[in-house]
Amino acid sequence: MSKKELTARYGLFIAGLYIMASGIALTIKAGLGASSISCWPYVLSLKFPVSLGTFVFGLNVLLIIGQMAILKHDFKKIQYLQIPVSFLFSVFIDLSMLLFVAVVPQSYPVRCMVLFIGCLFTGLGIAMEVTANVVMLSAEAFIQAVVIKSGKEFGYLKICFDVSCTLLAAISSLLLFGGISGVREGTVAAAVFVGLFARFFLHMTPRLRITLIRIVPR
């Protein structure tokens, strides 16, 4: 891989991280529940004086440790890049929350529109991350580690992972607040629409995948 191609890959990847973080922030700002991967950190951030990005980084570190425990000697050194990537992603999330501080939709239709835009941004960011094909975020890397050791299908395990994160957020909310906070209909909508948007953008960028960076054949 040439230096120019590697630079293009990481540039696209970092841009994708920022757009994904913006999508997560907008989804939360919609006030209809956070996306599955961010709902547990969001619930914790509502209770404790720690930023959402900090809790997201903590979750990613736990997932990296989980990968190391699952893969053991098969955990490759390059996977340690997940640590700085997770830190950068967390910074982008906190920055996006600050930039969108004035976004406080009141009516339900406007909230749905903000949620829709947030899902679109998140899906685009994921598509850019996949297209870059340099390093996986910790959540997907953790699922992939389970796939390697269990032989189960990635899509099935992804659903199990998202459901587990949502349940963990709901249980934490009940324990901390005595009710459900951060998990609503928007959480379910995000689980559906983010994947649809990601697939859409991946199909819309075949020329980018071919000419800018060579994706590993399917």
C-alpha positions in Angstrom: 0.0 0.0 0.0 1.4 3.3 -1.0 1.8 6.3 1.4 -0.6 8.3 -0.7 -3.3 5.6 -0.5 -2.7 5.0 3.2 -3.1 8.8 3.8 -6.3 8.8 1.7 -7.7 5.9 3.7 -7.0 7.4 7.1 -8.3 10.8 6.0 -11.6 9.3 4.9 -11.7 7.2 8.1 -11.2 10.3 10.4 -13.8 12.3 8.4 -16.2 9.3 8.8 -15.6 9.3 12.6 -16.5 13.0 12.8 -19.6 12.6 10.8 -20.6 9.6 12.8 -20.1 11.4 16.0 -22.2 14.3 14.7 -25.0 11.8 13.9 -24.9 10.4 17.4 -25.1 13.9 18.9 -28.1 14.8 16.7 -29.8 11.6 17.5 -29.5 12.4 21.2 -30.5 16.0 20.7 -33.8 14.8 19.1 -34.8 13.7 22.6 -36.3 10.5 21.4 -33.6 8.2 22.8 -30.0 7.6 22.0 -28.8 5.0 19.5 -28.1 1.5 20.9 -24.3 1.8 21.1 -24.4 5.2 22.8 -27.5 4.8 25.0 -25.7 3.3 28.0 -22.9 6.0 28.1 -25.6 8.6 27.6 -27.7 7.3 30.6 -24.5 7.4 32.7 -23.7 10.9 31.6 -27.2 12.1 32.7 -26.4 11.0 36.3 -22.7 11.7 36.7 -20.7 14.9 36.0 -18.7 13.2 33.3 -19.1 14.0 29.5 -20.8 11.6 27.1 -17.5 11.2 25.2 -15.6 10.2 28.3 -18.1 7.4 29.0 -18.0 6.3 25.3 -14.2 6.1 25.6 -14.5 4.0 28.8 -16.9 1.7 27.0 -14.6 1.3 24.1 -11.7 0.5 26.4 -13.8 -2.2 28.0 -14.5 -3.6 24.6 -10.8 -3.7 23.7 -10.0 -5.5 26.9 -12.8 -7.9 26.0 -11.2 -8.6 22.6 -7.9 -9.3 24.3 -9.6 -11.8 26.6 -11.4 -13.5 23.8 -8.6 -13.6 21.2 -5.6 -13.9 23.6 -2.5 -14.5 21.4 -4.6 -13.9 18.3 -5.1 -10.2 19.3 -2.8 -8.4 16.8 -0.7 -5.4 17.8 -2.3 -3.3 15.1 -5.6 -3.6 17.0 -4.1 -1.3 19.7 -4.8 1.5 17.2 -8.4 1.2 18.5 -7.3 3.1 21.6 -6.3 6.4 19.9 -9.1 6.0 17.5 -11.6 5.6 20.4 -10.2 8.6 22.1 -10.5 10.7 18.9 -14.1 9.5 18.4 -14.9 10.4 22.0 -13.5 13.9 21.5 -15.6 14.3 18.3 -18.7 13.3 20.2 -18.1 15.9 22.9 -17.3 18.5 20.3 -20.5 17.7 18.4 -22.6 17.9 21.5 -21.2 21.4 22.1 -21.7 22.5 18.5 -25.3 21.3 18.6 -26.0 22.8 22.0 -28.6 25.1 20.5 -30.5 22.3 18.8 -33.4 21.8 21.2 -36.4 20.7 19.1 -39.8 21.1 20.8 -42.5 19.6 18.6 -42.6 15.8 17.9 -42.4 16.2 14.1 -39.2 18.4 14.4 -37.7 15.9 16.8 -38.4 13.1 14.3 -36.7 15.2 11.6 -33.6 15.8 13.8 -33.5 12.0 14.6 -33.8 11.2 10.9 -30.9 13.6 10.1 -28.8 12.1 12.9 -29.4 8.6 11.5 -28.4 9.8 8.1 -25.2 11.3 9.4 -24.4 8.1 11.4 -25.0 5.9 8.4 -22.8 8.0 6.2 -20.0 7.9 8.8 -20.2 4.2 9.0 -20.1 3.9 5.2 -17.0 6.0 5.2 -15.4 3.9 8.0 -16.1 0.7 6.0 -14.9 2.2 2.8 -11.6 3.4 4.4 -10.9 -0.2 5.6 -8.1 0.6 7.9 -9.2 -0.1 11.5 -12.5 -1.1 13.1 -14.1 0.8 15.9 -14.1 -1.2 19.2 -17.7 -2.3 19.1 -17.5 -3.9 15.6 -14.0 -5.3 16.5 -15.4 -6.9 19.6 -18.2 -8.5 17.7 -15.7 -9.7 15.1 -13.6 -11.3 17.9 -16.7 -13.2 19.0 -17.4 -14.2 15.4 -13.8 -15.6 15.1 -14.1 -17.7 18.3 -17.7 -18.8 18.1 -18.3 -19.1 14.3 -21.6 -17.3 14.6 -22.8 -14.9 11.8 -21.7 -11.2 12.3 -25.2 -9.8 11.6 -26.8 -12.1 14.3 -24.2 -11.1 16.9 -24.5 -7.4 16.0 -28.2 -7.6 16.8 -27.4 -9.4 20.1 -24.8 -6.8 21.0 -27.2 -3.8 20.2 -30.0 -5.4 22.2 -27.6 -6.0 25.1 -26.4 -2.4 25.1 -30.0 -1.2 25.1 -31.1 -3.5 27.9 -28.0 -2.4 30.0 -29.0 1.2 29.4 -32.6 0.5 30.5 -31.5 -1.3 33.6 -29.0 1.4 34.5 -31.7 4.0 34.0 -34.1 2.2 36.3 -31.5 1.8 39.0 -30.3 5.4 38.8 -33.5 7.3 38.1 -36.3 4.9 38.9 -37.6 5.1 35.3 -36.5 4.8 31.7 -34.3 7.7 30.4 -32.3 7.7 27.2 -34.1 4.7 25.7 -37.2 5.4 23.6 -38.7 4.9 20.2 -35.7 6.8 18.7 -33.4 4.0 19.9 -35.4 1.4 17.8 -35.6 3.8 14.8 -31.9 4.4 14.9 -31.2 0.7 15.0 -33.2 0.3 11.7 -32.4 3.5 9.8 -28.7 3.8 10.5 -28.1 0.4 8.9 -30.3 1.3 5.9 -28.5 4.6 5.4 -25.1 2.9 5.7 -26.0 0.3 3.0 -27.4 3.1 0.8 -24.2 5.2 1.0 -22.0 2.1 0.4 -23.9 1.4 -2.8 -23.7 5.1 -3.8 -19.9 5.2 -3.6 -18.6 2.4 -5.8 -16.4 4.8 -7.8 -14.9 6.2 -4.5 -14.1 2.6 -3.4 -12.5 1.8 -6.7 -10.5 4.9 -7.5 -9.6 6.5 -4.1 -8.9 3.4 -2.0 -8.9 -0.3 -3.0 -11.3 -2.2 -0.8 -10.5 -5.8 0.0 -12.7 -7.9 -2.4 -15.9 -9.2 -0.9 
